[in-house]
Amino acid sequence: MMKFALSRTSLMCLLLPLSTATPVFANSLENHALDCLVEPSMVVNLSAPEPGQLDSVFVDRNDVVNEGDFIAMLESQLERSAVNLAEHAVSASAQRELRRRSVDYGLRTLERNRTLVKTSSVSKQQLDKIETEYEIAVLQLQEQQESDTRAVLELDRARAALARRTVQSPIGGVVVERYKNDGEYLEAQPIVQIAQLDPLHVTVIAPLSYRDQVEAGTAATVDIELGSRSQRIDATVDSTDSVADAASNTFGVRLVIPNPDLALPGGVRCQVQFH
C-alpha cells in the first residue's frame, strides 16, 4: 500500500506558470489572489499484503468507500480450511472432559484409600500406586490445558493468515482507478487507487514576502474553478513549509477544506486570498 501526494516540484510546475498575471511578490496580502490547487488529502495505491490470485474485486471506479470496507480478496481456500480446522480444535471438549474426570476420579480414589490404609485394608504399596496414578492424571490435565492454549494460538494464526488474503481500505474516499480484475495474479502491483476527498487540501506556492503574514490559523478565501462557474469557500491555513525554495523565493502553504458530502472534486485549480 502506497500513500502519496504531489511533490513540491510538481506543484511548482503547475502553479507558478499560472501566477504571472498576479502580483506574486507583493508585500501585502490584501487584494492579491494566488493560484492554488485543490487536492485530495490522501491518495492510496492499495495492494494486497502478499502475492496471490485475485478471487474478487468488490469495487469499481468512482465507487465511494468507507474506512475498513473490503476492497478485494485473494484466493484463500487453504486459509479458510486452516481456520475451520483450528476452530474445531478449540471447540473440541471430549478430551478435555476426559482428563478432568480422570483427575476427579483419581482424587476420590486416593482419599478413600488413605482412610483404608489406616486400618491396614490397603497396603502402602497399593496406596503409592494410587497416588502415582492421581499425579499422572493431574499432569495429563495440565498437558491438555497447554494443548488447548496452543489450539487458541493456532486459531489466531490461522485467522491472521486468512486476513492477509483480504484487502480493506485504510481510508474513506472515492475509487479513482481500478487496475486489476478477478482472476489476475498479483505480486506487488496495486489493485485500486483511492483518494480521500474529505477533507480536501489546498496547496499554494506563496512568495517568501508572505512568510511573516501567513501562518497556521490565518483566514483565507478560496475560489474553486468548477468548469464554467466557481465556488467561493472560507478556509484557514493548516500549515506552512518550514523550508523555503531558494530558487523561486517561495514557500508552500496548505489549507484544509471540509468536504463531508464529497460535493467538491479534487485535482482542480483555484485562487486563494489571505486575510
C-alpha positions as CSV (number, residue, x, y, z in Angstrom):
1,M,0.0,0.0,0.0
2,M,1.5,3.4,-1.1
3,K,0.3,6.8,0.0
4,F,1.5,9.9,-1.8
5,A,0.7,13.5,-2.8
6,L,2.1,15.8,-5.4
7,S,5.7,16.7,-4.9
8,R,6.8,20.3,-4.3
9,T,8.5,20.3,-7.8
10,S,5.3,19.1,-9.5
11,L,3.2,21.7,-7.7
12,M,5.5,24.5,-8.7
13,C,5.3,23.3,-12.3
14,L,1.5,23.5,-12.1
15,L,1.2,26.7,-10.1
16,L,4.0,29.0,-11.0
17,P,3.1,29.4,-14.7
18,L,-0.4,30.5,-13.6
19,S,0.9,33.2,-11.3
20,T,2.4,35.5,-13.9
21,A,-0.8,37.5,-14.1
22,T,-0.9,38.2,-10.4
23,P,1.5,40.3,-8.3
24,V,3.0,37.3,-6.6
25,F,5.9,39.1,-5.0
26,A,3.8,41.9,-3.4
27,N,4.4,42.5,0.2
28,S,0.7,42.9,1.3
29,L,-1.8,40.1,1.5
30,E,-4.8,42.3,0.8
31,N,-6.4,42.2,-2.7
32,H,-3.8,39.8,-4.1
33,A,-5.0,36.4,-5.1
34,L,-2.6,33.5,-5.6
35,D,-3.1,30.5,-7.8
36,C,-3.6,27.2,-6.0
37,L,-4.5,23.6,-6.5
38,V,-7.3,21.6,-4.7
39,E,-6.0,18.1,-4.0
40,P,-7.3,15.0,-2.2
41,S,-5.9,15.0,1.4
42,M,-4.6,11.5,0.7
43,V,-4.2,9.2,-2.3
44,V,-3.6,5.5,-1.7
45,N,-2.5,2.8,-4.2
46,L,-3.9,-0.2,-2.4
47,S,-2.3,-3.6,-2.9
48,A,-2.5,-7.0,-1.2
49,P,-0.2,-7.8,1.7
50,E,1.1,-10.9,-0.1
51,P,1.2,-12.4,-3.6
52,G,-1.7,-14.4,-4.9
53,Q,-4.5,-14.8,-7.4
54,L,-7.4,-12.3,-7.1
55,D,-10.6,-14.1,-6.3
56,S,-12.8,-11.0,-6.2
57,V,-12.5,-7.2,-6.5
58,F,-15.6,-5.6,-4.9
59,V,-15.3,-2.0,-6.0
60,D,-15.0,-0.2,-9.3
61,R,-14.1,3.3,-10.5
62,N,-16.0,6.2,-8.8
63,D,-17.3,4.0,-6.0
64,V,-17.4,5.6,-2.6
65,V,-15.8,3.5,0.1
66,N,-15.5,3.9,3.9
67,E,-12.6,3.1,6.1
68,G,-12.5,-0.6,6.7
69,D,-14.6,-1.6,3.7
70,F,-13.5,-4.8,1.9
71,I,-11.9,-3.9,-1.4
72,A,-10.7,-7.3,-2.7
73,M,-10.0,-10.8,-1.7
74,L,-7.3,-13.3,-2.8
75,E,-7.9,-16.9,-3.4
76,S,-8.0,-18.3,0.2
77,Q,-9.4,-21.9,0.2
78,L,-6.4,-23.3,2.1
79,E,-6.5,-20.5,4.7
80,R,-10.3,-21.0,5.3
81,S,-9.7,-24.7,5.8
82,A,-7.0,-23.9,8.3
83,V,-9.4,-21.6,10.2
84,N,-12.1,-24.3,10.2
85,L,-9.7,-26.9,11.5
86,A,-8.3,-24.6,14.2
87,E,-11.9,-23.7,15.3
88,H,-12.7,-27.4,15.6
89,A,-9.6,-28.0,17.8
90,V,-10.6,-25.1,20.1
91,S,-14.2,-26.3,20.4
92,A,-13.5,-30.0,20.9
93,S,-14.2,-30.8,24.5
94,A,-14.2,-34.6,24.8
95,Q,-10.5,-35.0,25.5
96,R,-10.6,-32.0,28.0
97,E,-13.6,-33.6,29.8
98,L,-11.9,-37.0,29.9
99,R,-8.8,-35.5,31.6
100,R,-10.9,-33.6,34.1
101,R,-12.9,-36.6,35.1
102,S,-9.8,-38.7,35.4
103,V,-8.5,-36.2,38.0
104,D,-11.7,-36.2,39.9
105,Y,-11.9,-39.9,40.0
106,G,-8.3,-40.3,41.0
107,L,-8.7,-37.8,43.8
108,R,-11.8,-39.7,45.2
109,T,-10.0,-43.0,45.0
110,L,-6.9,-41.5,46.7
111,E,-9.0,-40.1,49.6
112,R,-10.8,-43.4,50.1
113,N,-7.6,-45.5,50.2
114,R,-5.8,-43.1,52.5
115,T,-8.6,-43.9,55.0
116,L,-8.3,-47.6,54.4
117,V,-4.6,-47.7,54.8
118,K,-5.0,-46.7,58.5
119,T,-7.0,-49.9,59.1
120,S,-4.5,-51.9,57.1
121,S,-7.2,-52.7,54.5
122,V,-4.9,-51.3,51.8
123,S,-1.1,-51.7,51.7
124,K,1.2,-48.8,51.5
125,Q,2.4,-50.2,48.1
126,Q,-1.2,-50.0,46.7
127,L,-1.6,-46.5,48.1
128,D,1.6,-45.4,46.5
129,K,0.3,-46.8,43.2
130,I,-3.0,-44.9,43.6
131,E,-1.1,-41.6,44.5
132,T,1.1,-42.0,41.4
133,E,-1.9,-42.6,39.1
134,Y,-3.6,-39.5,40.5
135,E,-0.4,-37.4,39.9
136,I,-0.3,-38.7,36.4
137,A,-3.9,-37.7,35.8
138,V,-3.2,-34.2,37.1
139,L,-0.2,-33.9,34.7
140,Q,-2.3,-35.1,31.8
141,L,-4.9,-32.5,32.6
142,Q,-2.2,-29.8,32.6
143,E,-0.9,-31.2,29.3
144,Q,-4.4,-30.9,27.9
145,Q,-4.7,-27.3,29.1
146,E,-1.5,-26.4,27.4
147,S,-2.8,-28.1,24.3
148,D,-5.9,-26.0,24.5
149,T,-3.8,-22.9,24.7
150,R,-1.8,-23.9,21.7
151,A,-5.1,-24.5,19.8
152,V,-6.3,-21.0,20.6
153,L,-3.0,-19.6,19.3
154,E,-3.2,-21.7,16.2
155,L,-6.7,-20.3,15.6
156,D,-5.4,-16.8,16.0
157,R,-2.6,-17.5,13.5
158,A,-5.0,-19.1,11.0
159,R,-7.3,-16.1,11.2
160,A,-4.4,-13.7,10.7
161,A,-3.3,-15.7,7.6
162,L,-6.8,-15.5,6.3
163,A,-7.0,-11.8,7.0
164,R,-3.8,-11.3,4.9
165,R,-5.8,-12.6,1.9
166,T,-8.3,-9.8,2.2
167,V,-7.7,-6.1,1.3
168,Q,-9.5,-3.4,3.3
169,S,-9.5,0.3,2.7
170,P,-7.4,2.3,5.2
171,I,-9.3,5.5,4.4
172,G,-12.7,6.7,3.3
173,G,-12.9,8.2,-0.2
174,V,-13.5,7.5,-3.8
175,V,-12.1,4.9,-6.1
176,V,-10.1,6.8,-8.7
177,E,-8.8,3.8,-10.7
178,R,-9.2,0.1,-10.7
179,Y,-6.1,-1.7,-12.0
180,K,-6.8,-5.4,-11.6
181,N,-9.7,-7.7,-12.2
182,D,-10.9,-11.1,-10.8
183,G,-8.5,-14.0,-11.6
184,E,-5.4,-11.9,-12.2
185,Y,-2.2,-12.8,-10.3
186,L,-0.7,-10.2,-8.0
187,E,2.9,-9.7,-7.0
188,A,3.2,-6.1,-5.6
189,Q,1.0,-4.3,-8.1
190,P,-1.8,-2.0,-6.8
191,I,-5.4,-3.2,-7.2
192,V,-7.1,0.1,-6.9
193,Q,-6.3,3.8,-6.2
194,I,-8.4,5.5,-3.6
195,A,-8.5,9.3,-3.0
196,Q,-9.6,10.8,0.3
197,L,-11.8,13.8,-0.5
198,D,-12.8,14.8,3.0
199,P,-11.1,16.9,3.8
200,L,-9.5,18.5,0.7
201,H,-6.1,20.1,0.8
202,V,-5.5,23.4,-1.0
203,T,-1.8,23.8,-1.9
204,V,-0.4,27.3,-2.5
205,I,3.1,28.3,-3.6
206,A,3.4,31.7,-2.0
207,P,6.1,34.4,-2.3
208,L,8.6,34.5,0.6
209,S,7.4,38.0,1.4
210,Y,4.2,36.5,2.8
211,R,6.2,34.4,5.3
212,D,5.7,36.6,8.3
213,Q,2.0,37.2,7.5
214,V,0.8,33.7,6.7
215,E,0.8,31.0,9.4
216,A,-1.4,28.2,10.8
217,G,-4.8,29.7,11.5
218,T,-4.6,32.5,9.0
219,A,-8.0,33.1,7.4
220,A,-8.4,32.9,3.6
221,T,-10.9,32.8,0.8
222,V,-10.7,30.1,-1.8
223,D,-12.3,30.4,-5.3
224,I,-12.5,26.9,-6.8
225,E,-12.9,26.6,-10.6
226,L,-15.7,24.3,-11.5
227,G,-15.9,24.4,-15.2
228,S,-18.0,27.4,-16.3
229,R,-18.5,28.6,-12.7
230,S,-16.6,29.0,-9.5
231,Q,-17.4,28.4,-5.8
232,R,-16.1,30.6,-3.0
233,I,-15.2,28.9,0.3
234,D,-13.8,30.2,3.5
235,A,-10.7,28.3,4.7
236,T,-7.9,28.6,7.2
237,V,-4.2,27.8,6.8
238,D,-3.3,24.4,8.2
239,S,0.5,24.5,7.9
240,T,3.3,26.3,6.1
241,D,6.6,24.9,4.9
242,S,9.5,25.3,7.3
243,V,12.0,25.3,4.4
244,A,11.6,27.8,1.6
245,D,12.6,27.2,-2.0
246,A,15.6,29.5,-2.7
247,A,15.5,29.2,-6.5
248,S,12.0,30.6,-6.7
249,N,12.0,32.6,-3.5
250,T,8.7,30.9,-2.4
251,F,7.4,28.6,0.2
252,G,4.5,26.2,0.4
253,V,1.2,26.8,2.2
254,R,-1.5,24.2,2.8
255,L,-5.1,24.9,3.7
256,V,-7.8,22.4,4.6
257,I,-11.4,22.5,3.3
258,P,-14.1,20.2,4.9
259,N,-15.9,18.2,2.2
260,P,-18.3,15.8,4.1
261,D,-20.7,15.3,1.2
262,L,-17.9,15.0,-1.4
263,A,-19.5,17.7,-3.5
264,L,-16.1,19.3,-4.3
265,P,-13.7,17.4,-6.6
266,G,-10.0,17.1,-6.2
267,G,-7.4,18.0,-8.8
268,V,-8.9,21.3,-9.8
269,R,-7.4,24.8,-9.9
270,C,-8.3,27.6,-7.6
271,Q,-7.3,31.0,-6.3
272,V,-6.7,31.9,-2.7
273,Q,-6.7,35.3,-1.0
274,F,-5.3,35.5,2.5
275,H,-6.8,37.9,5.1
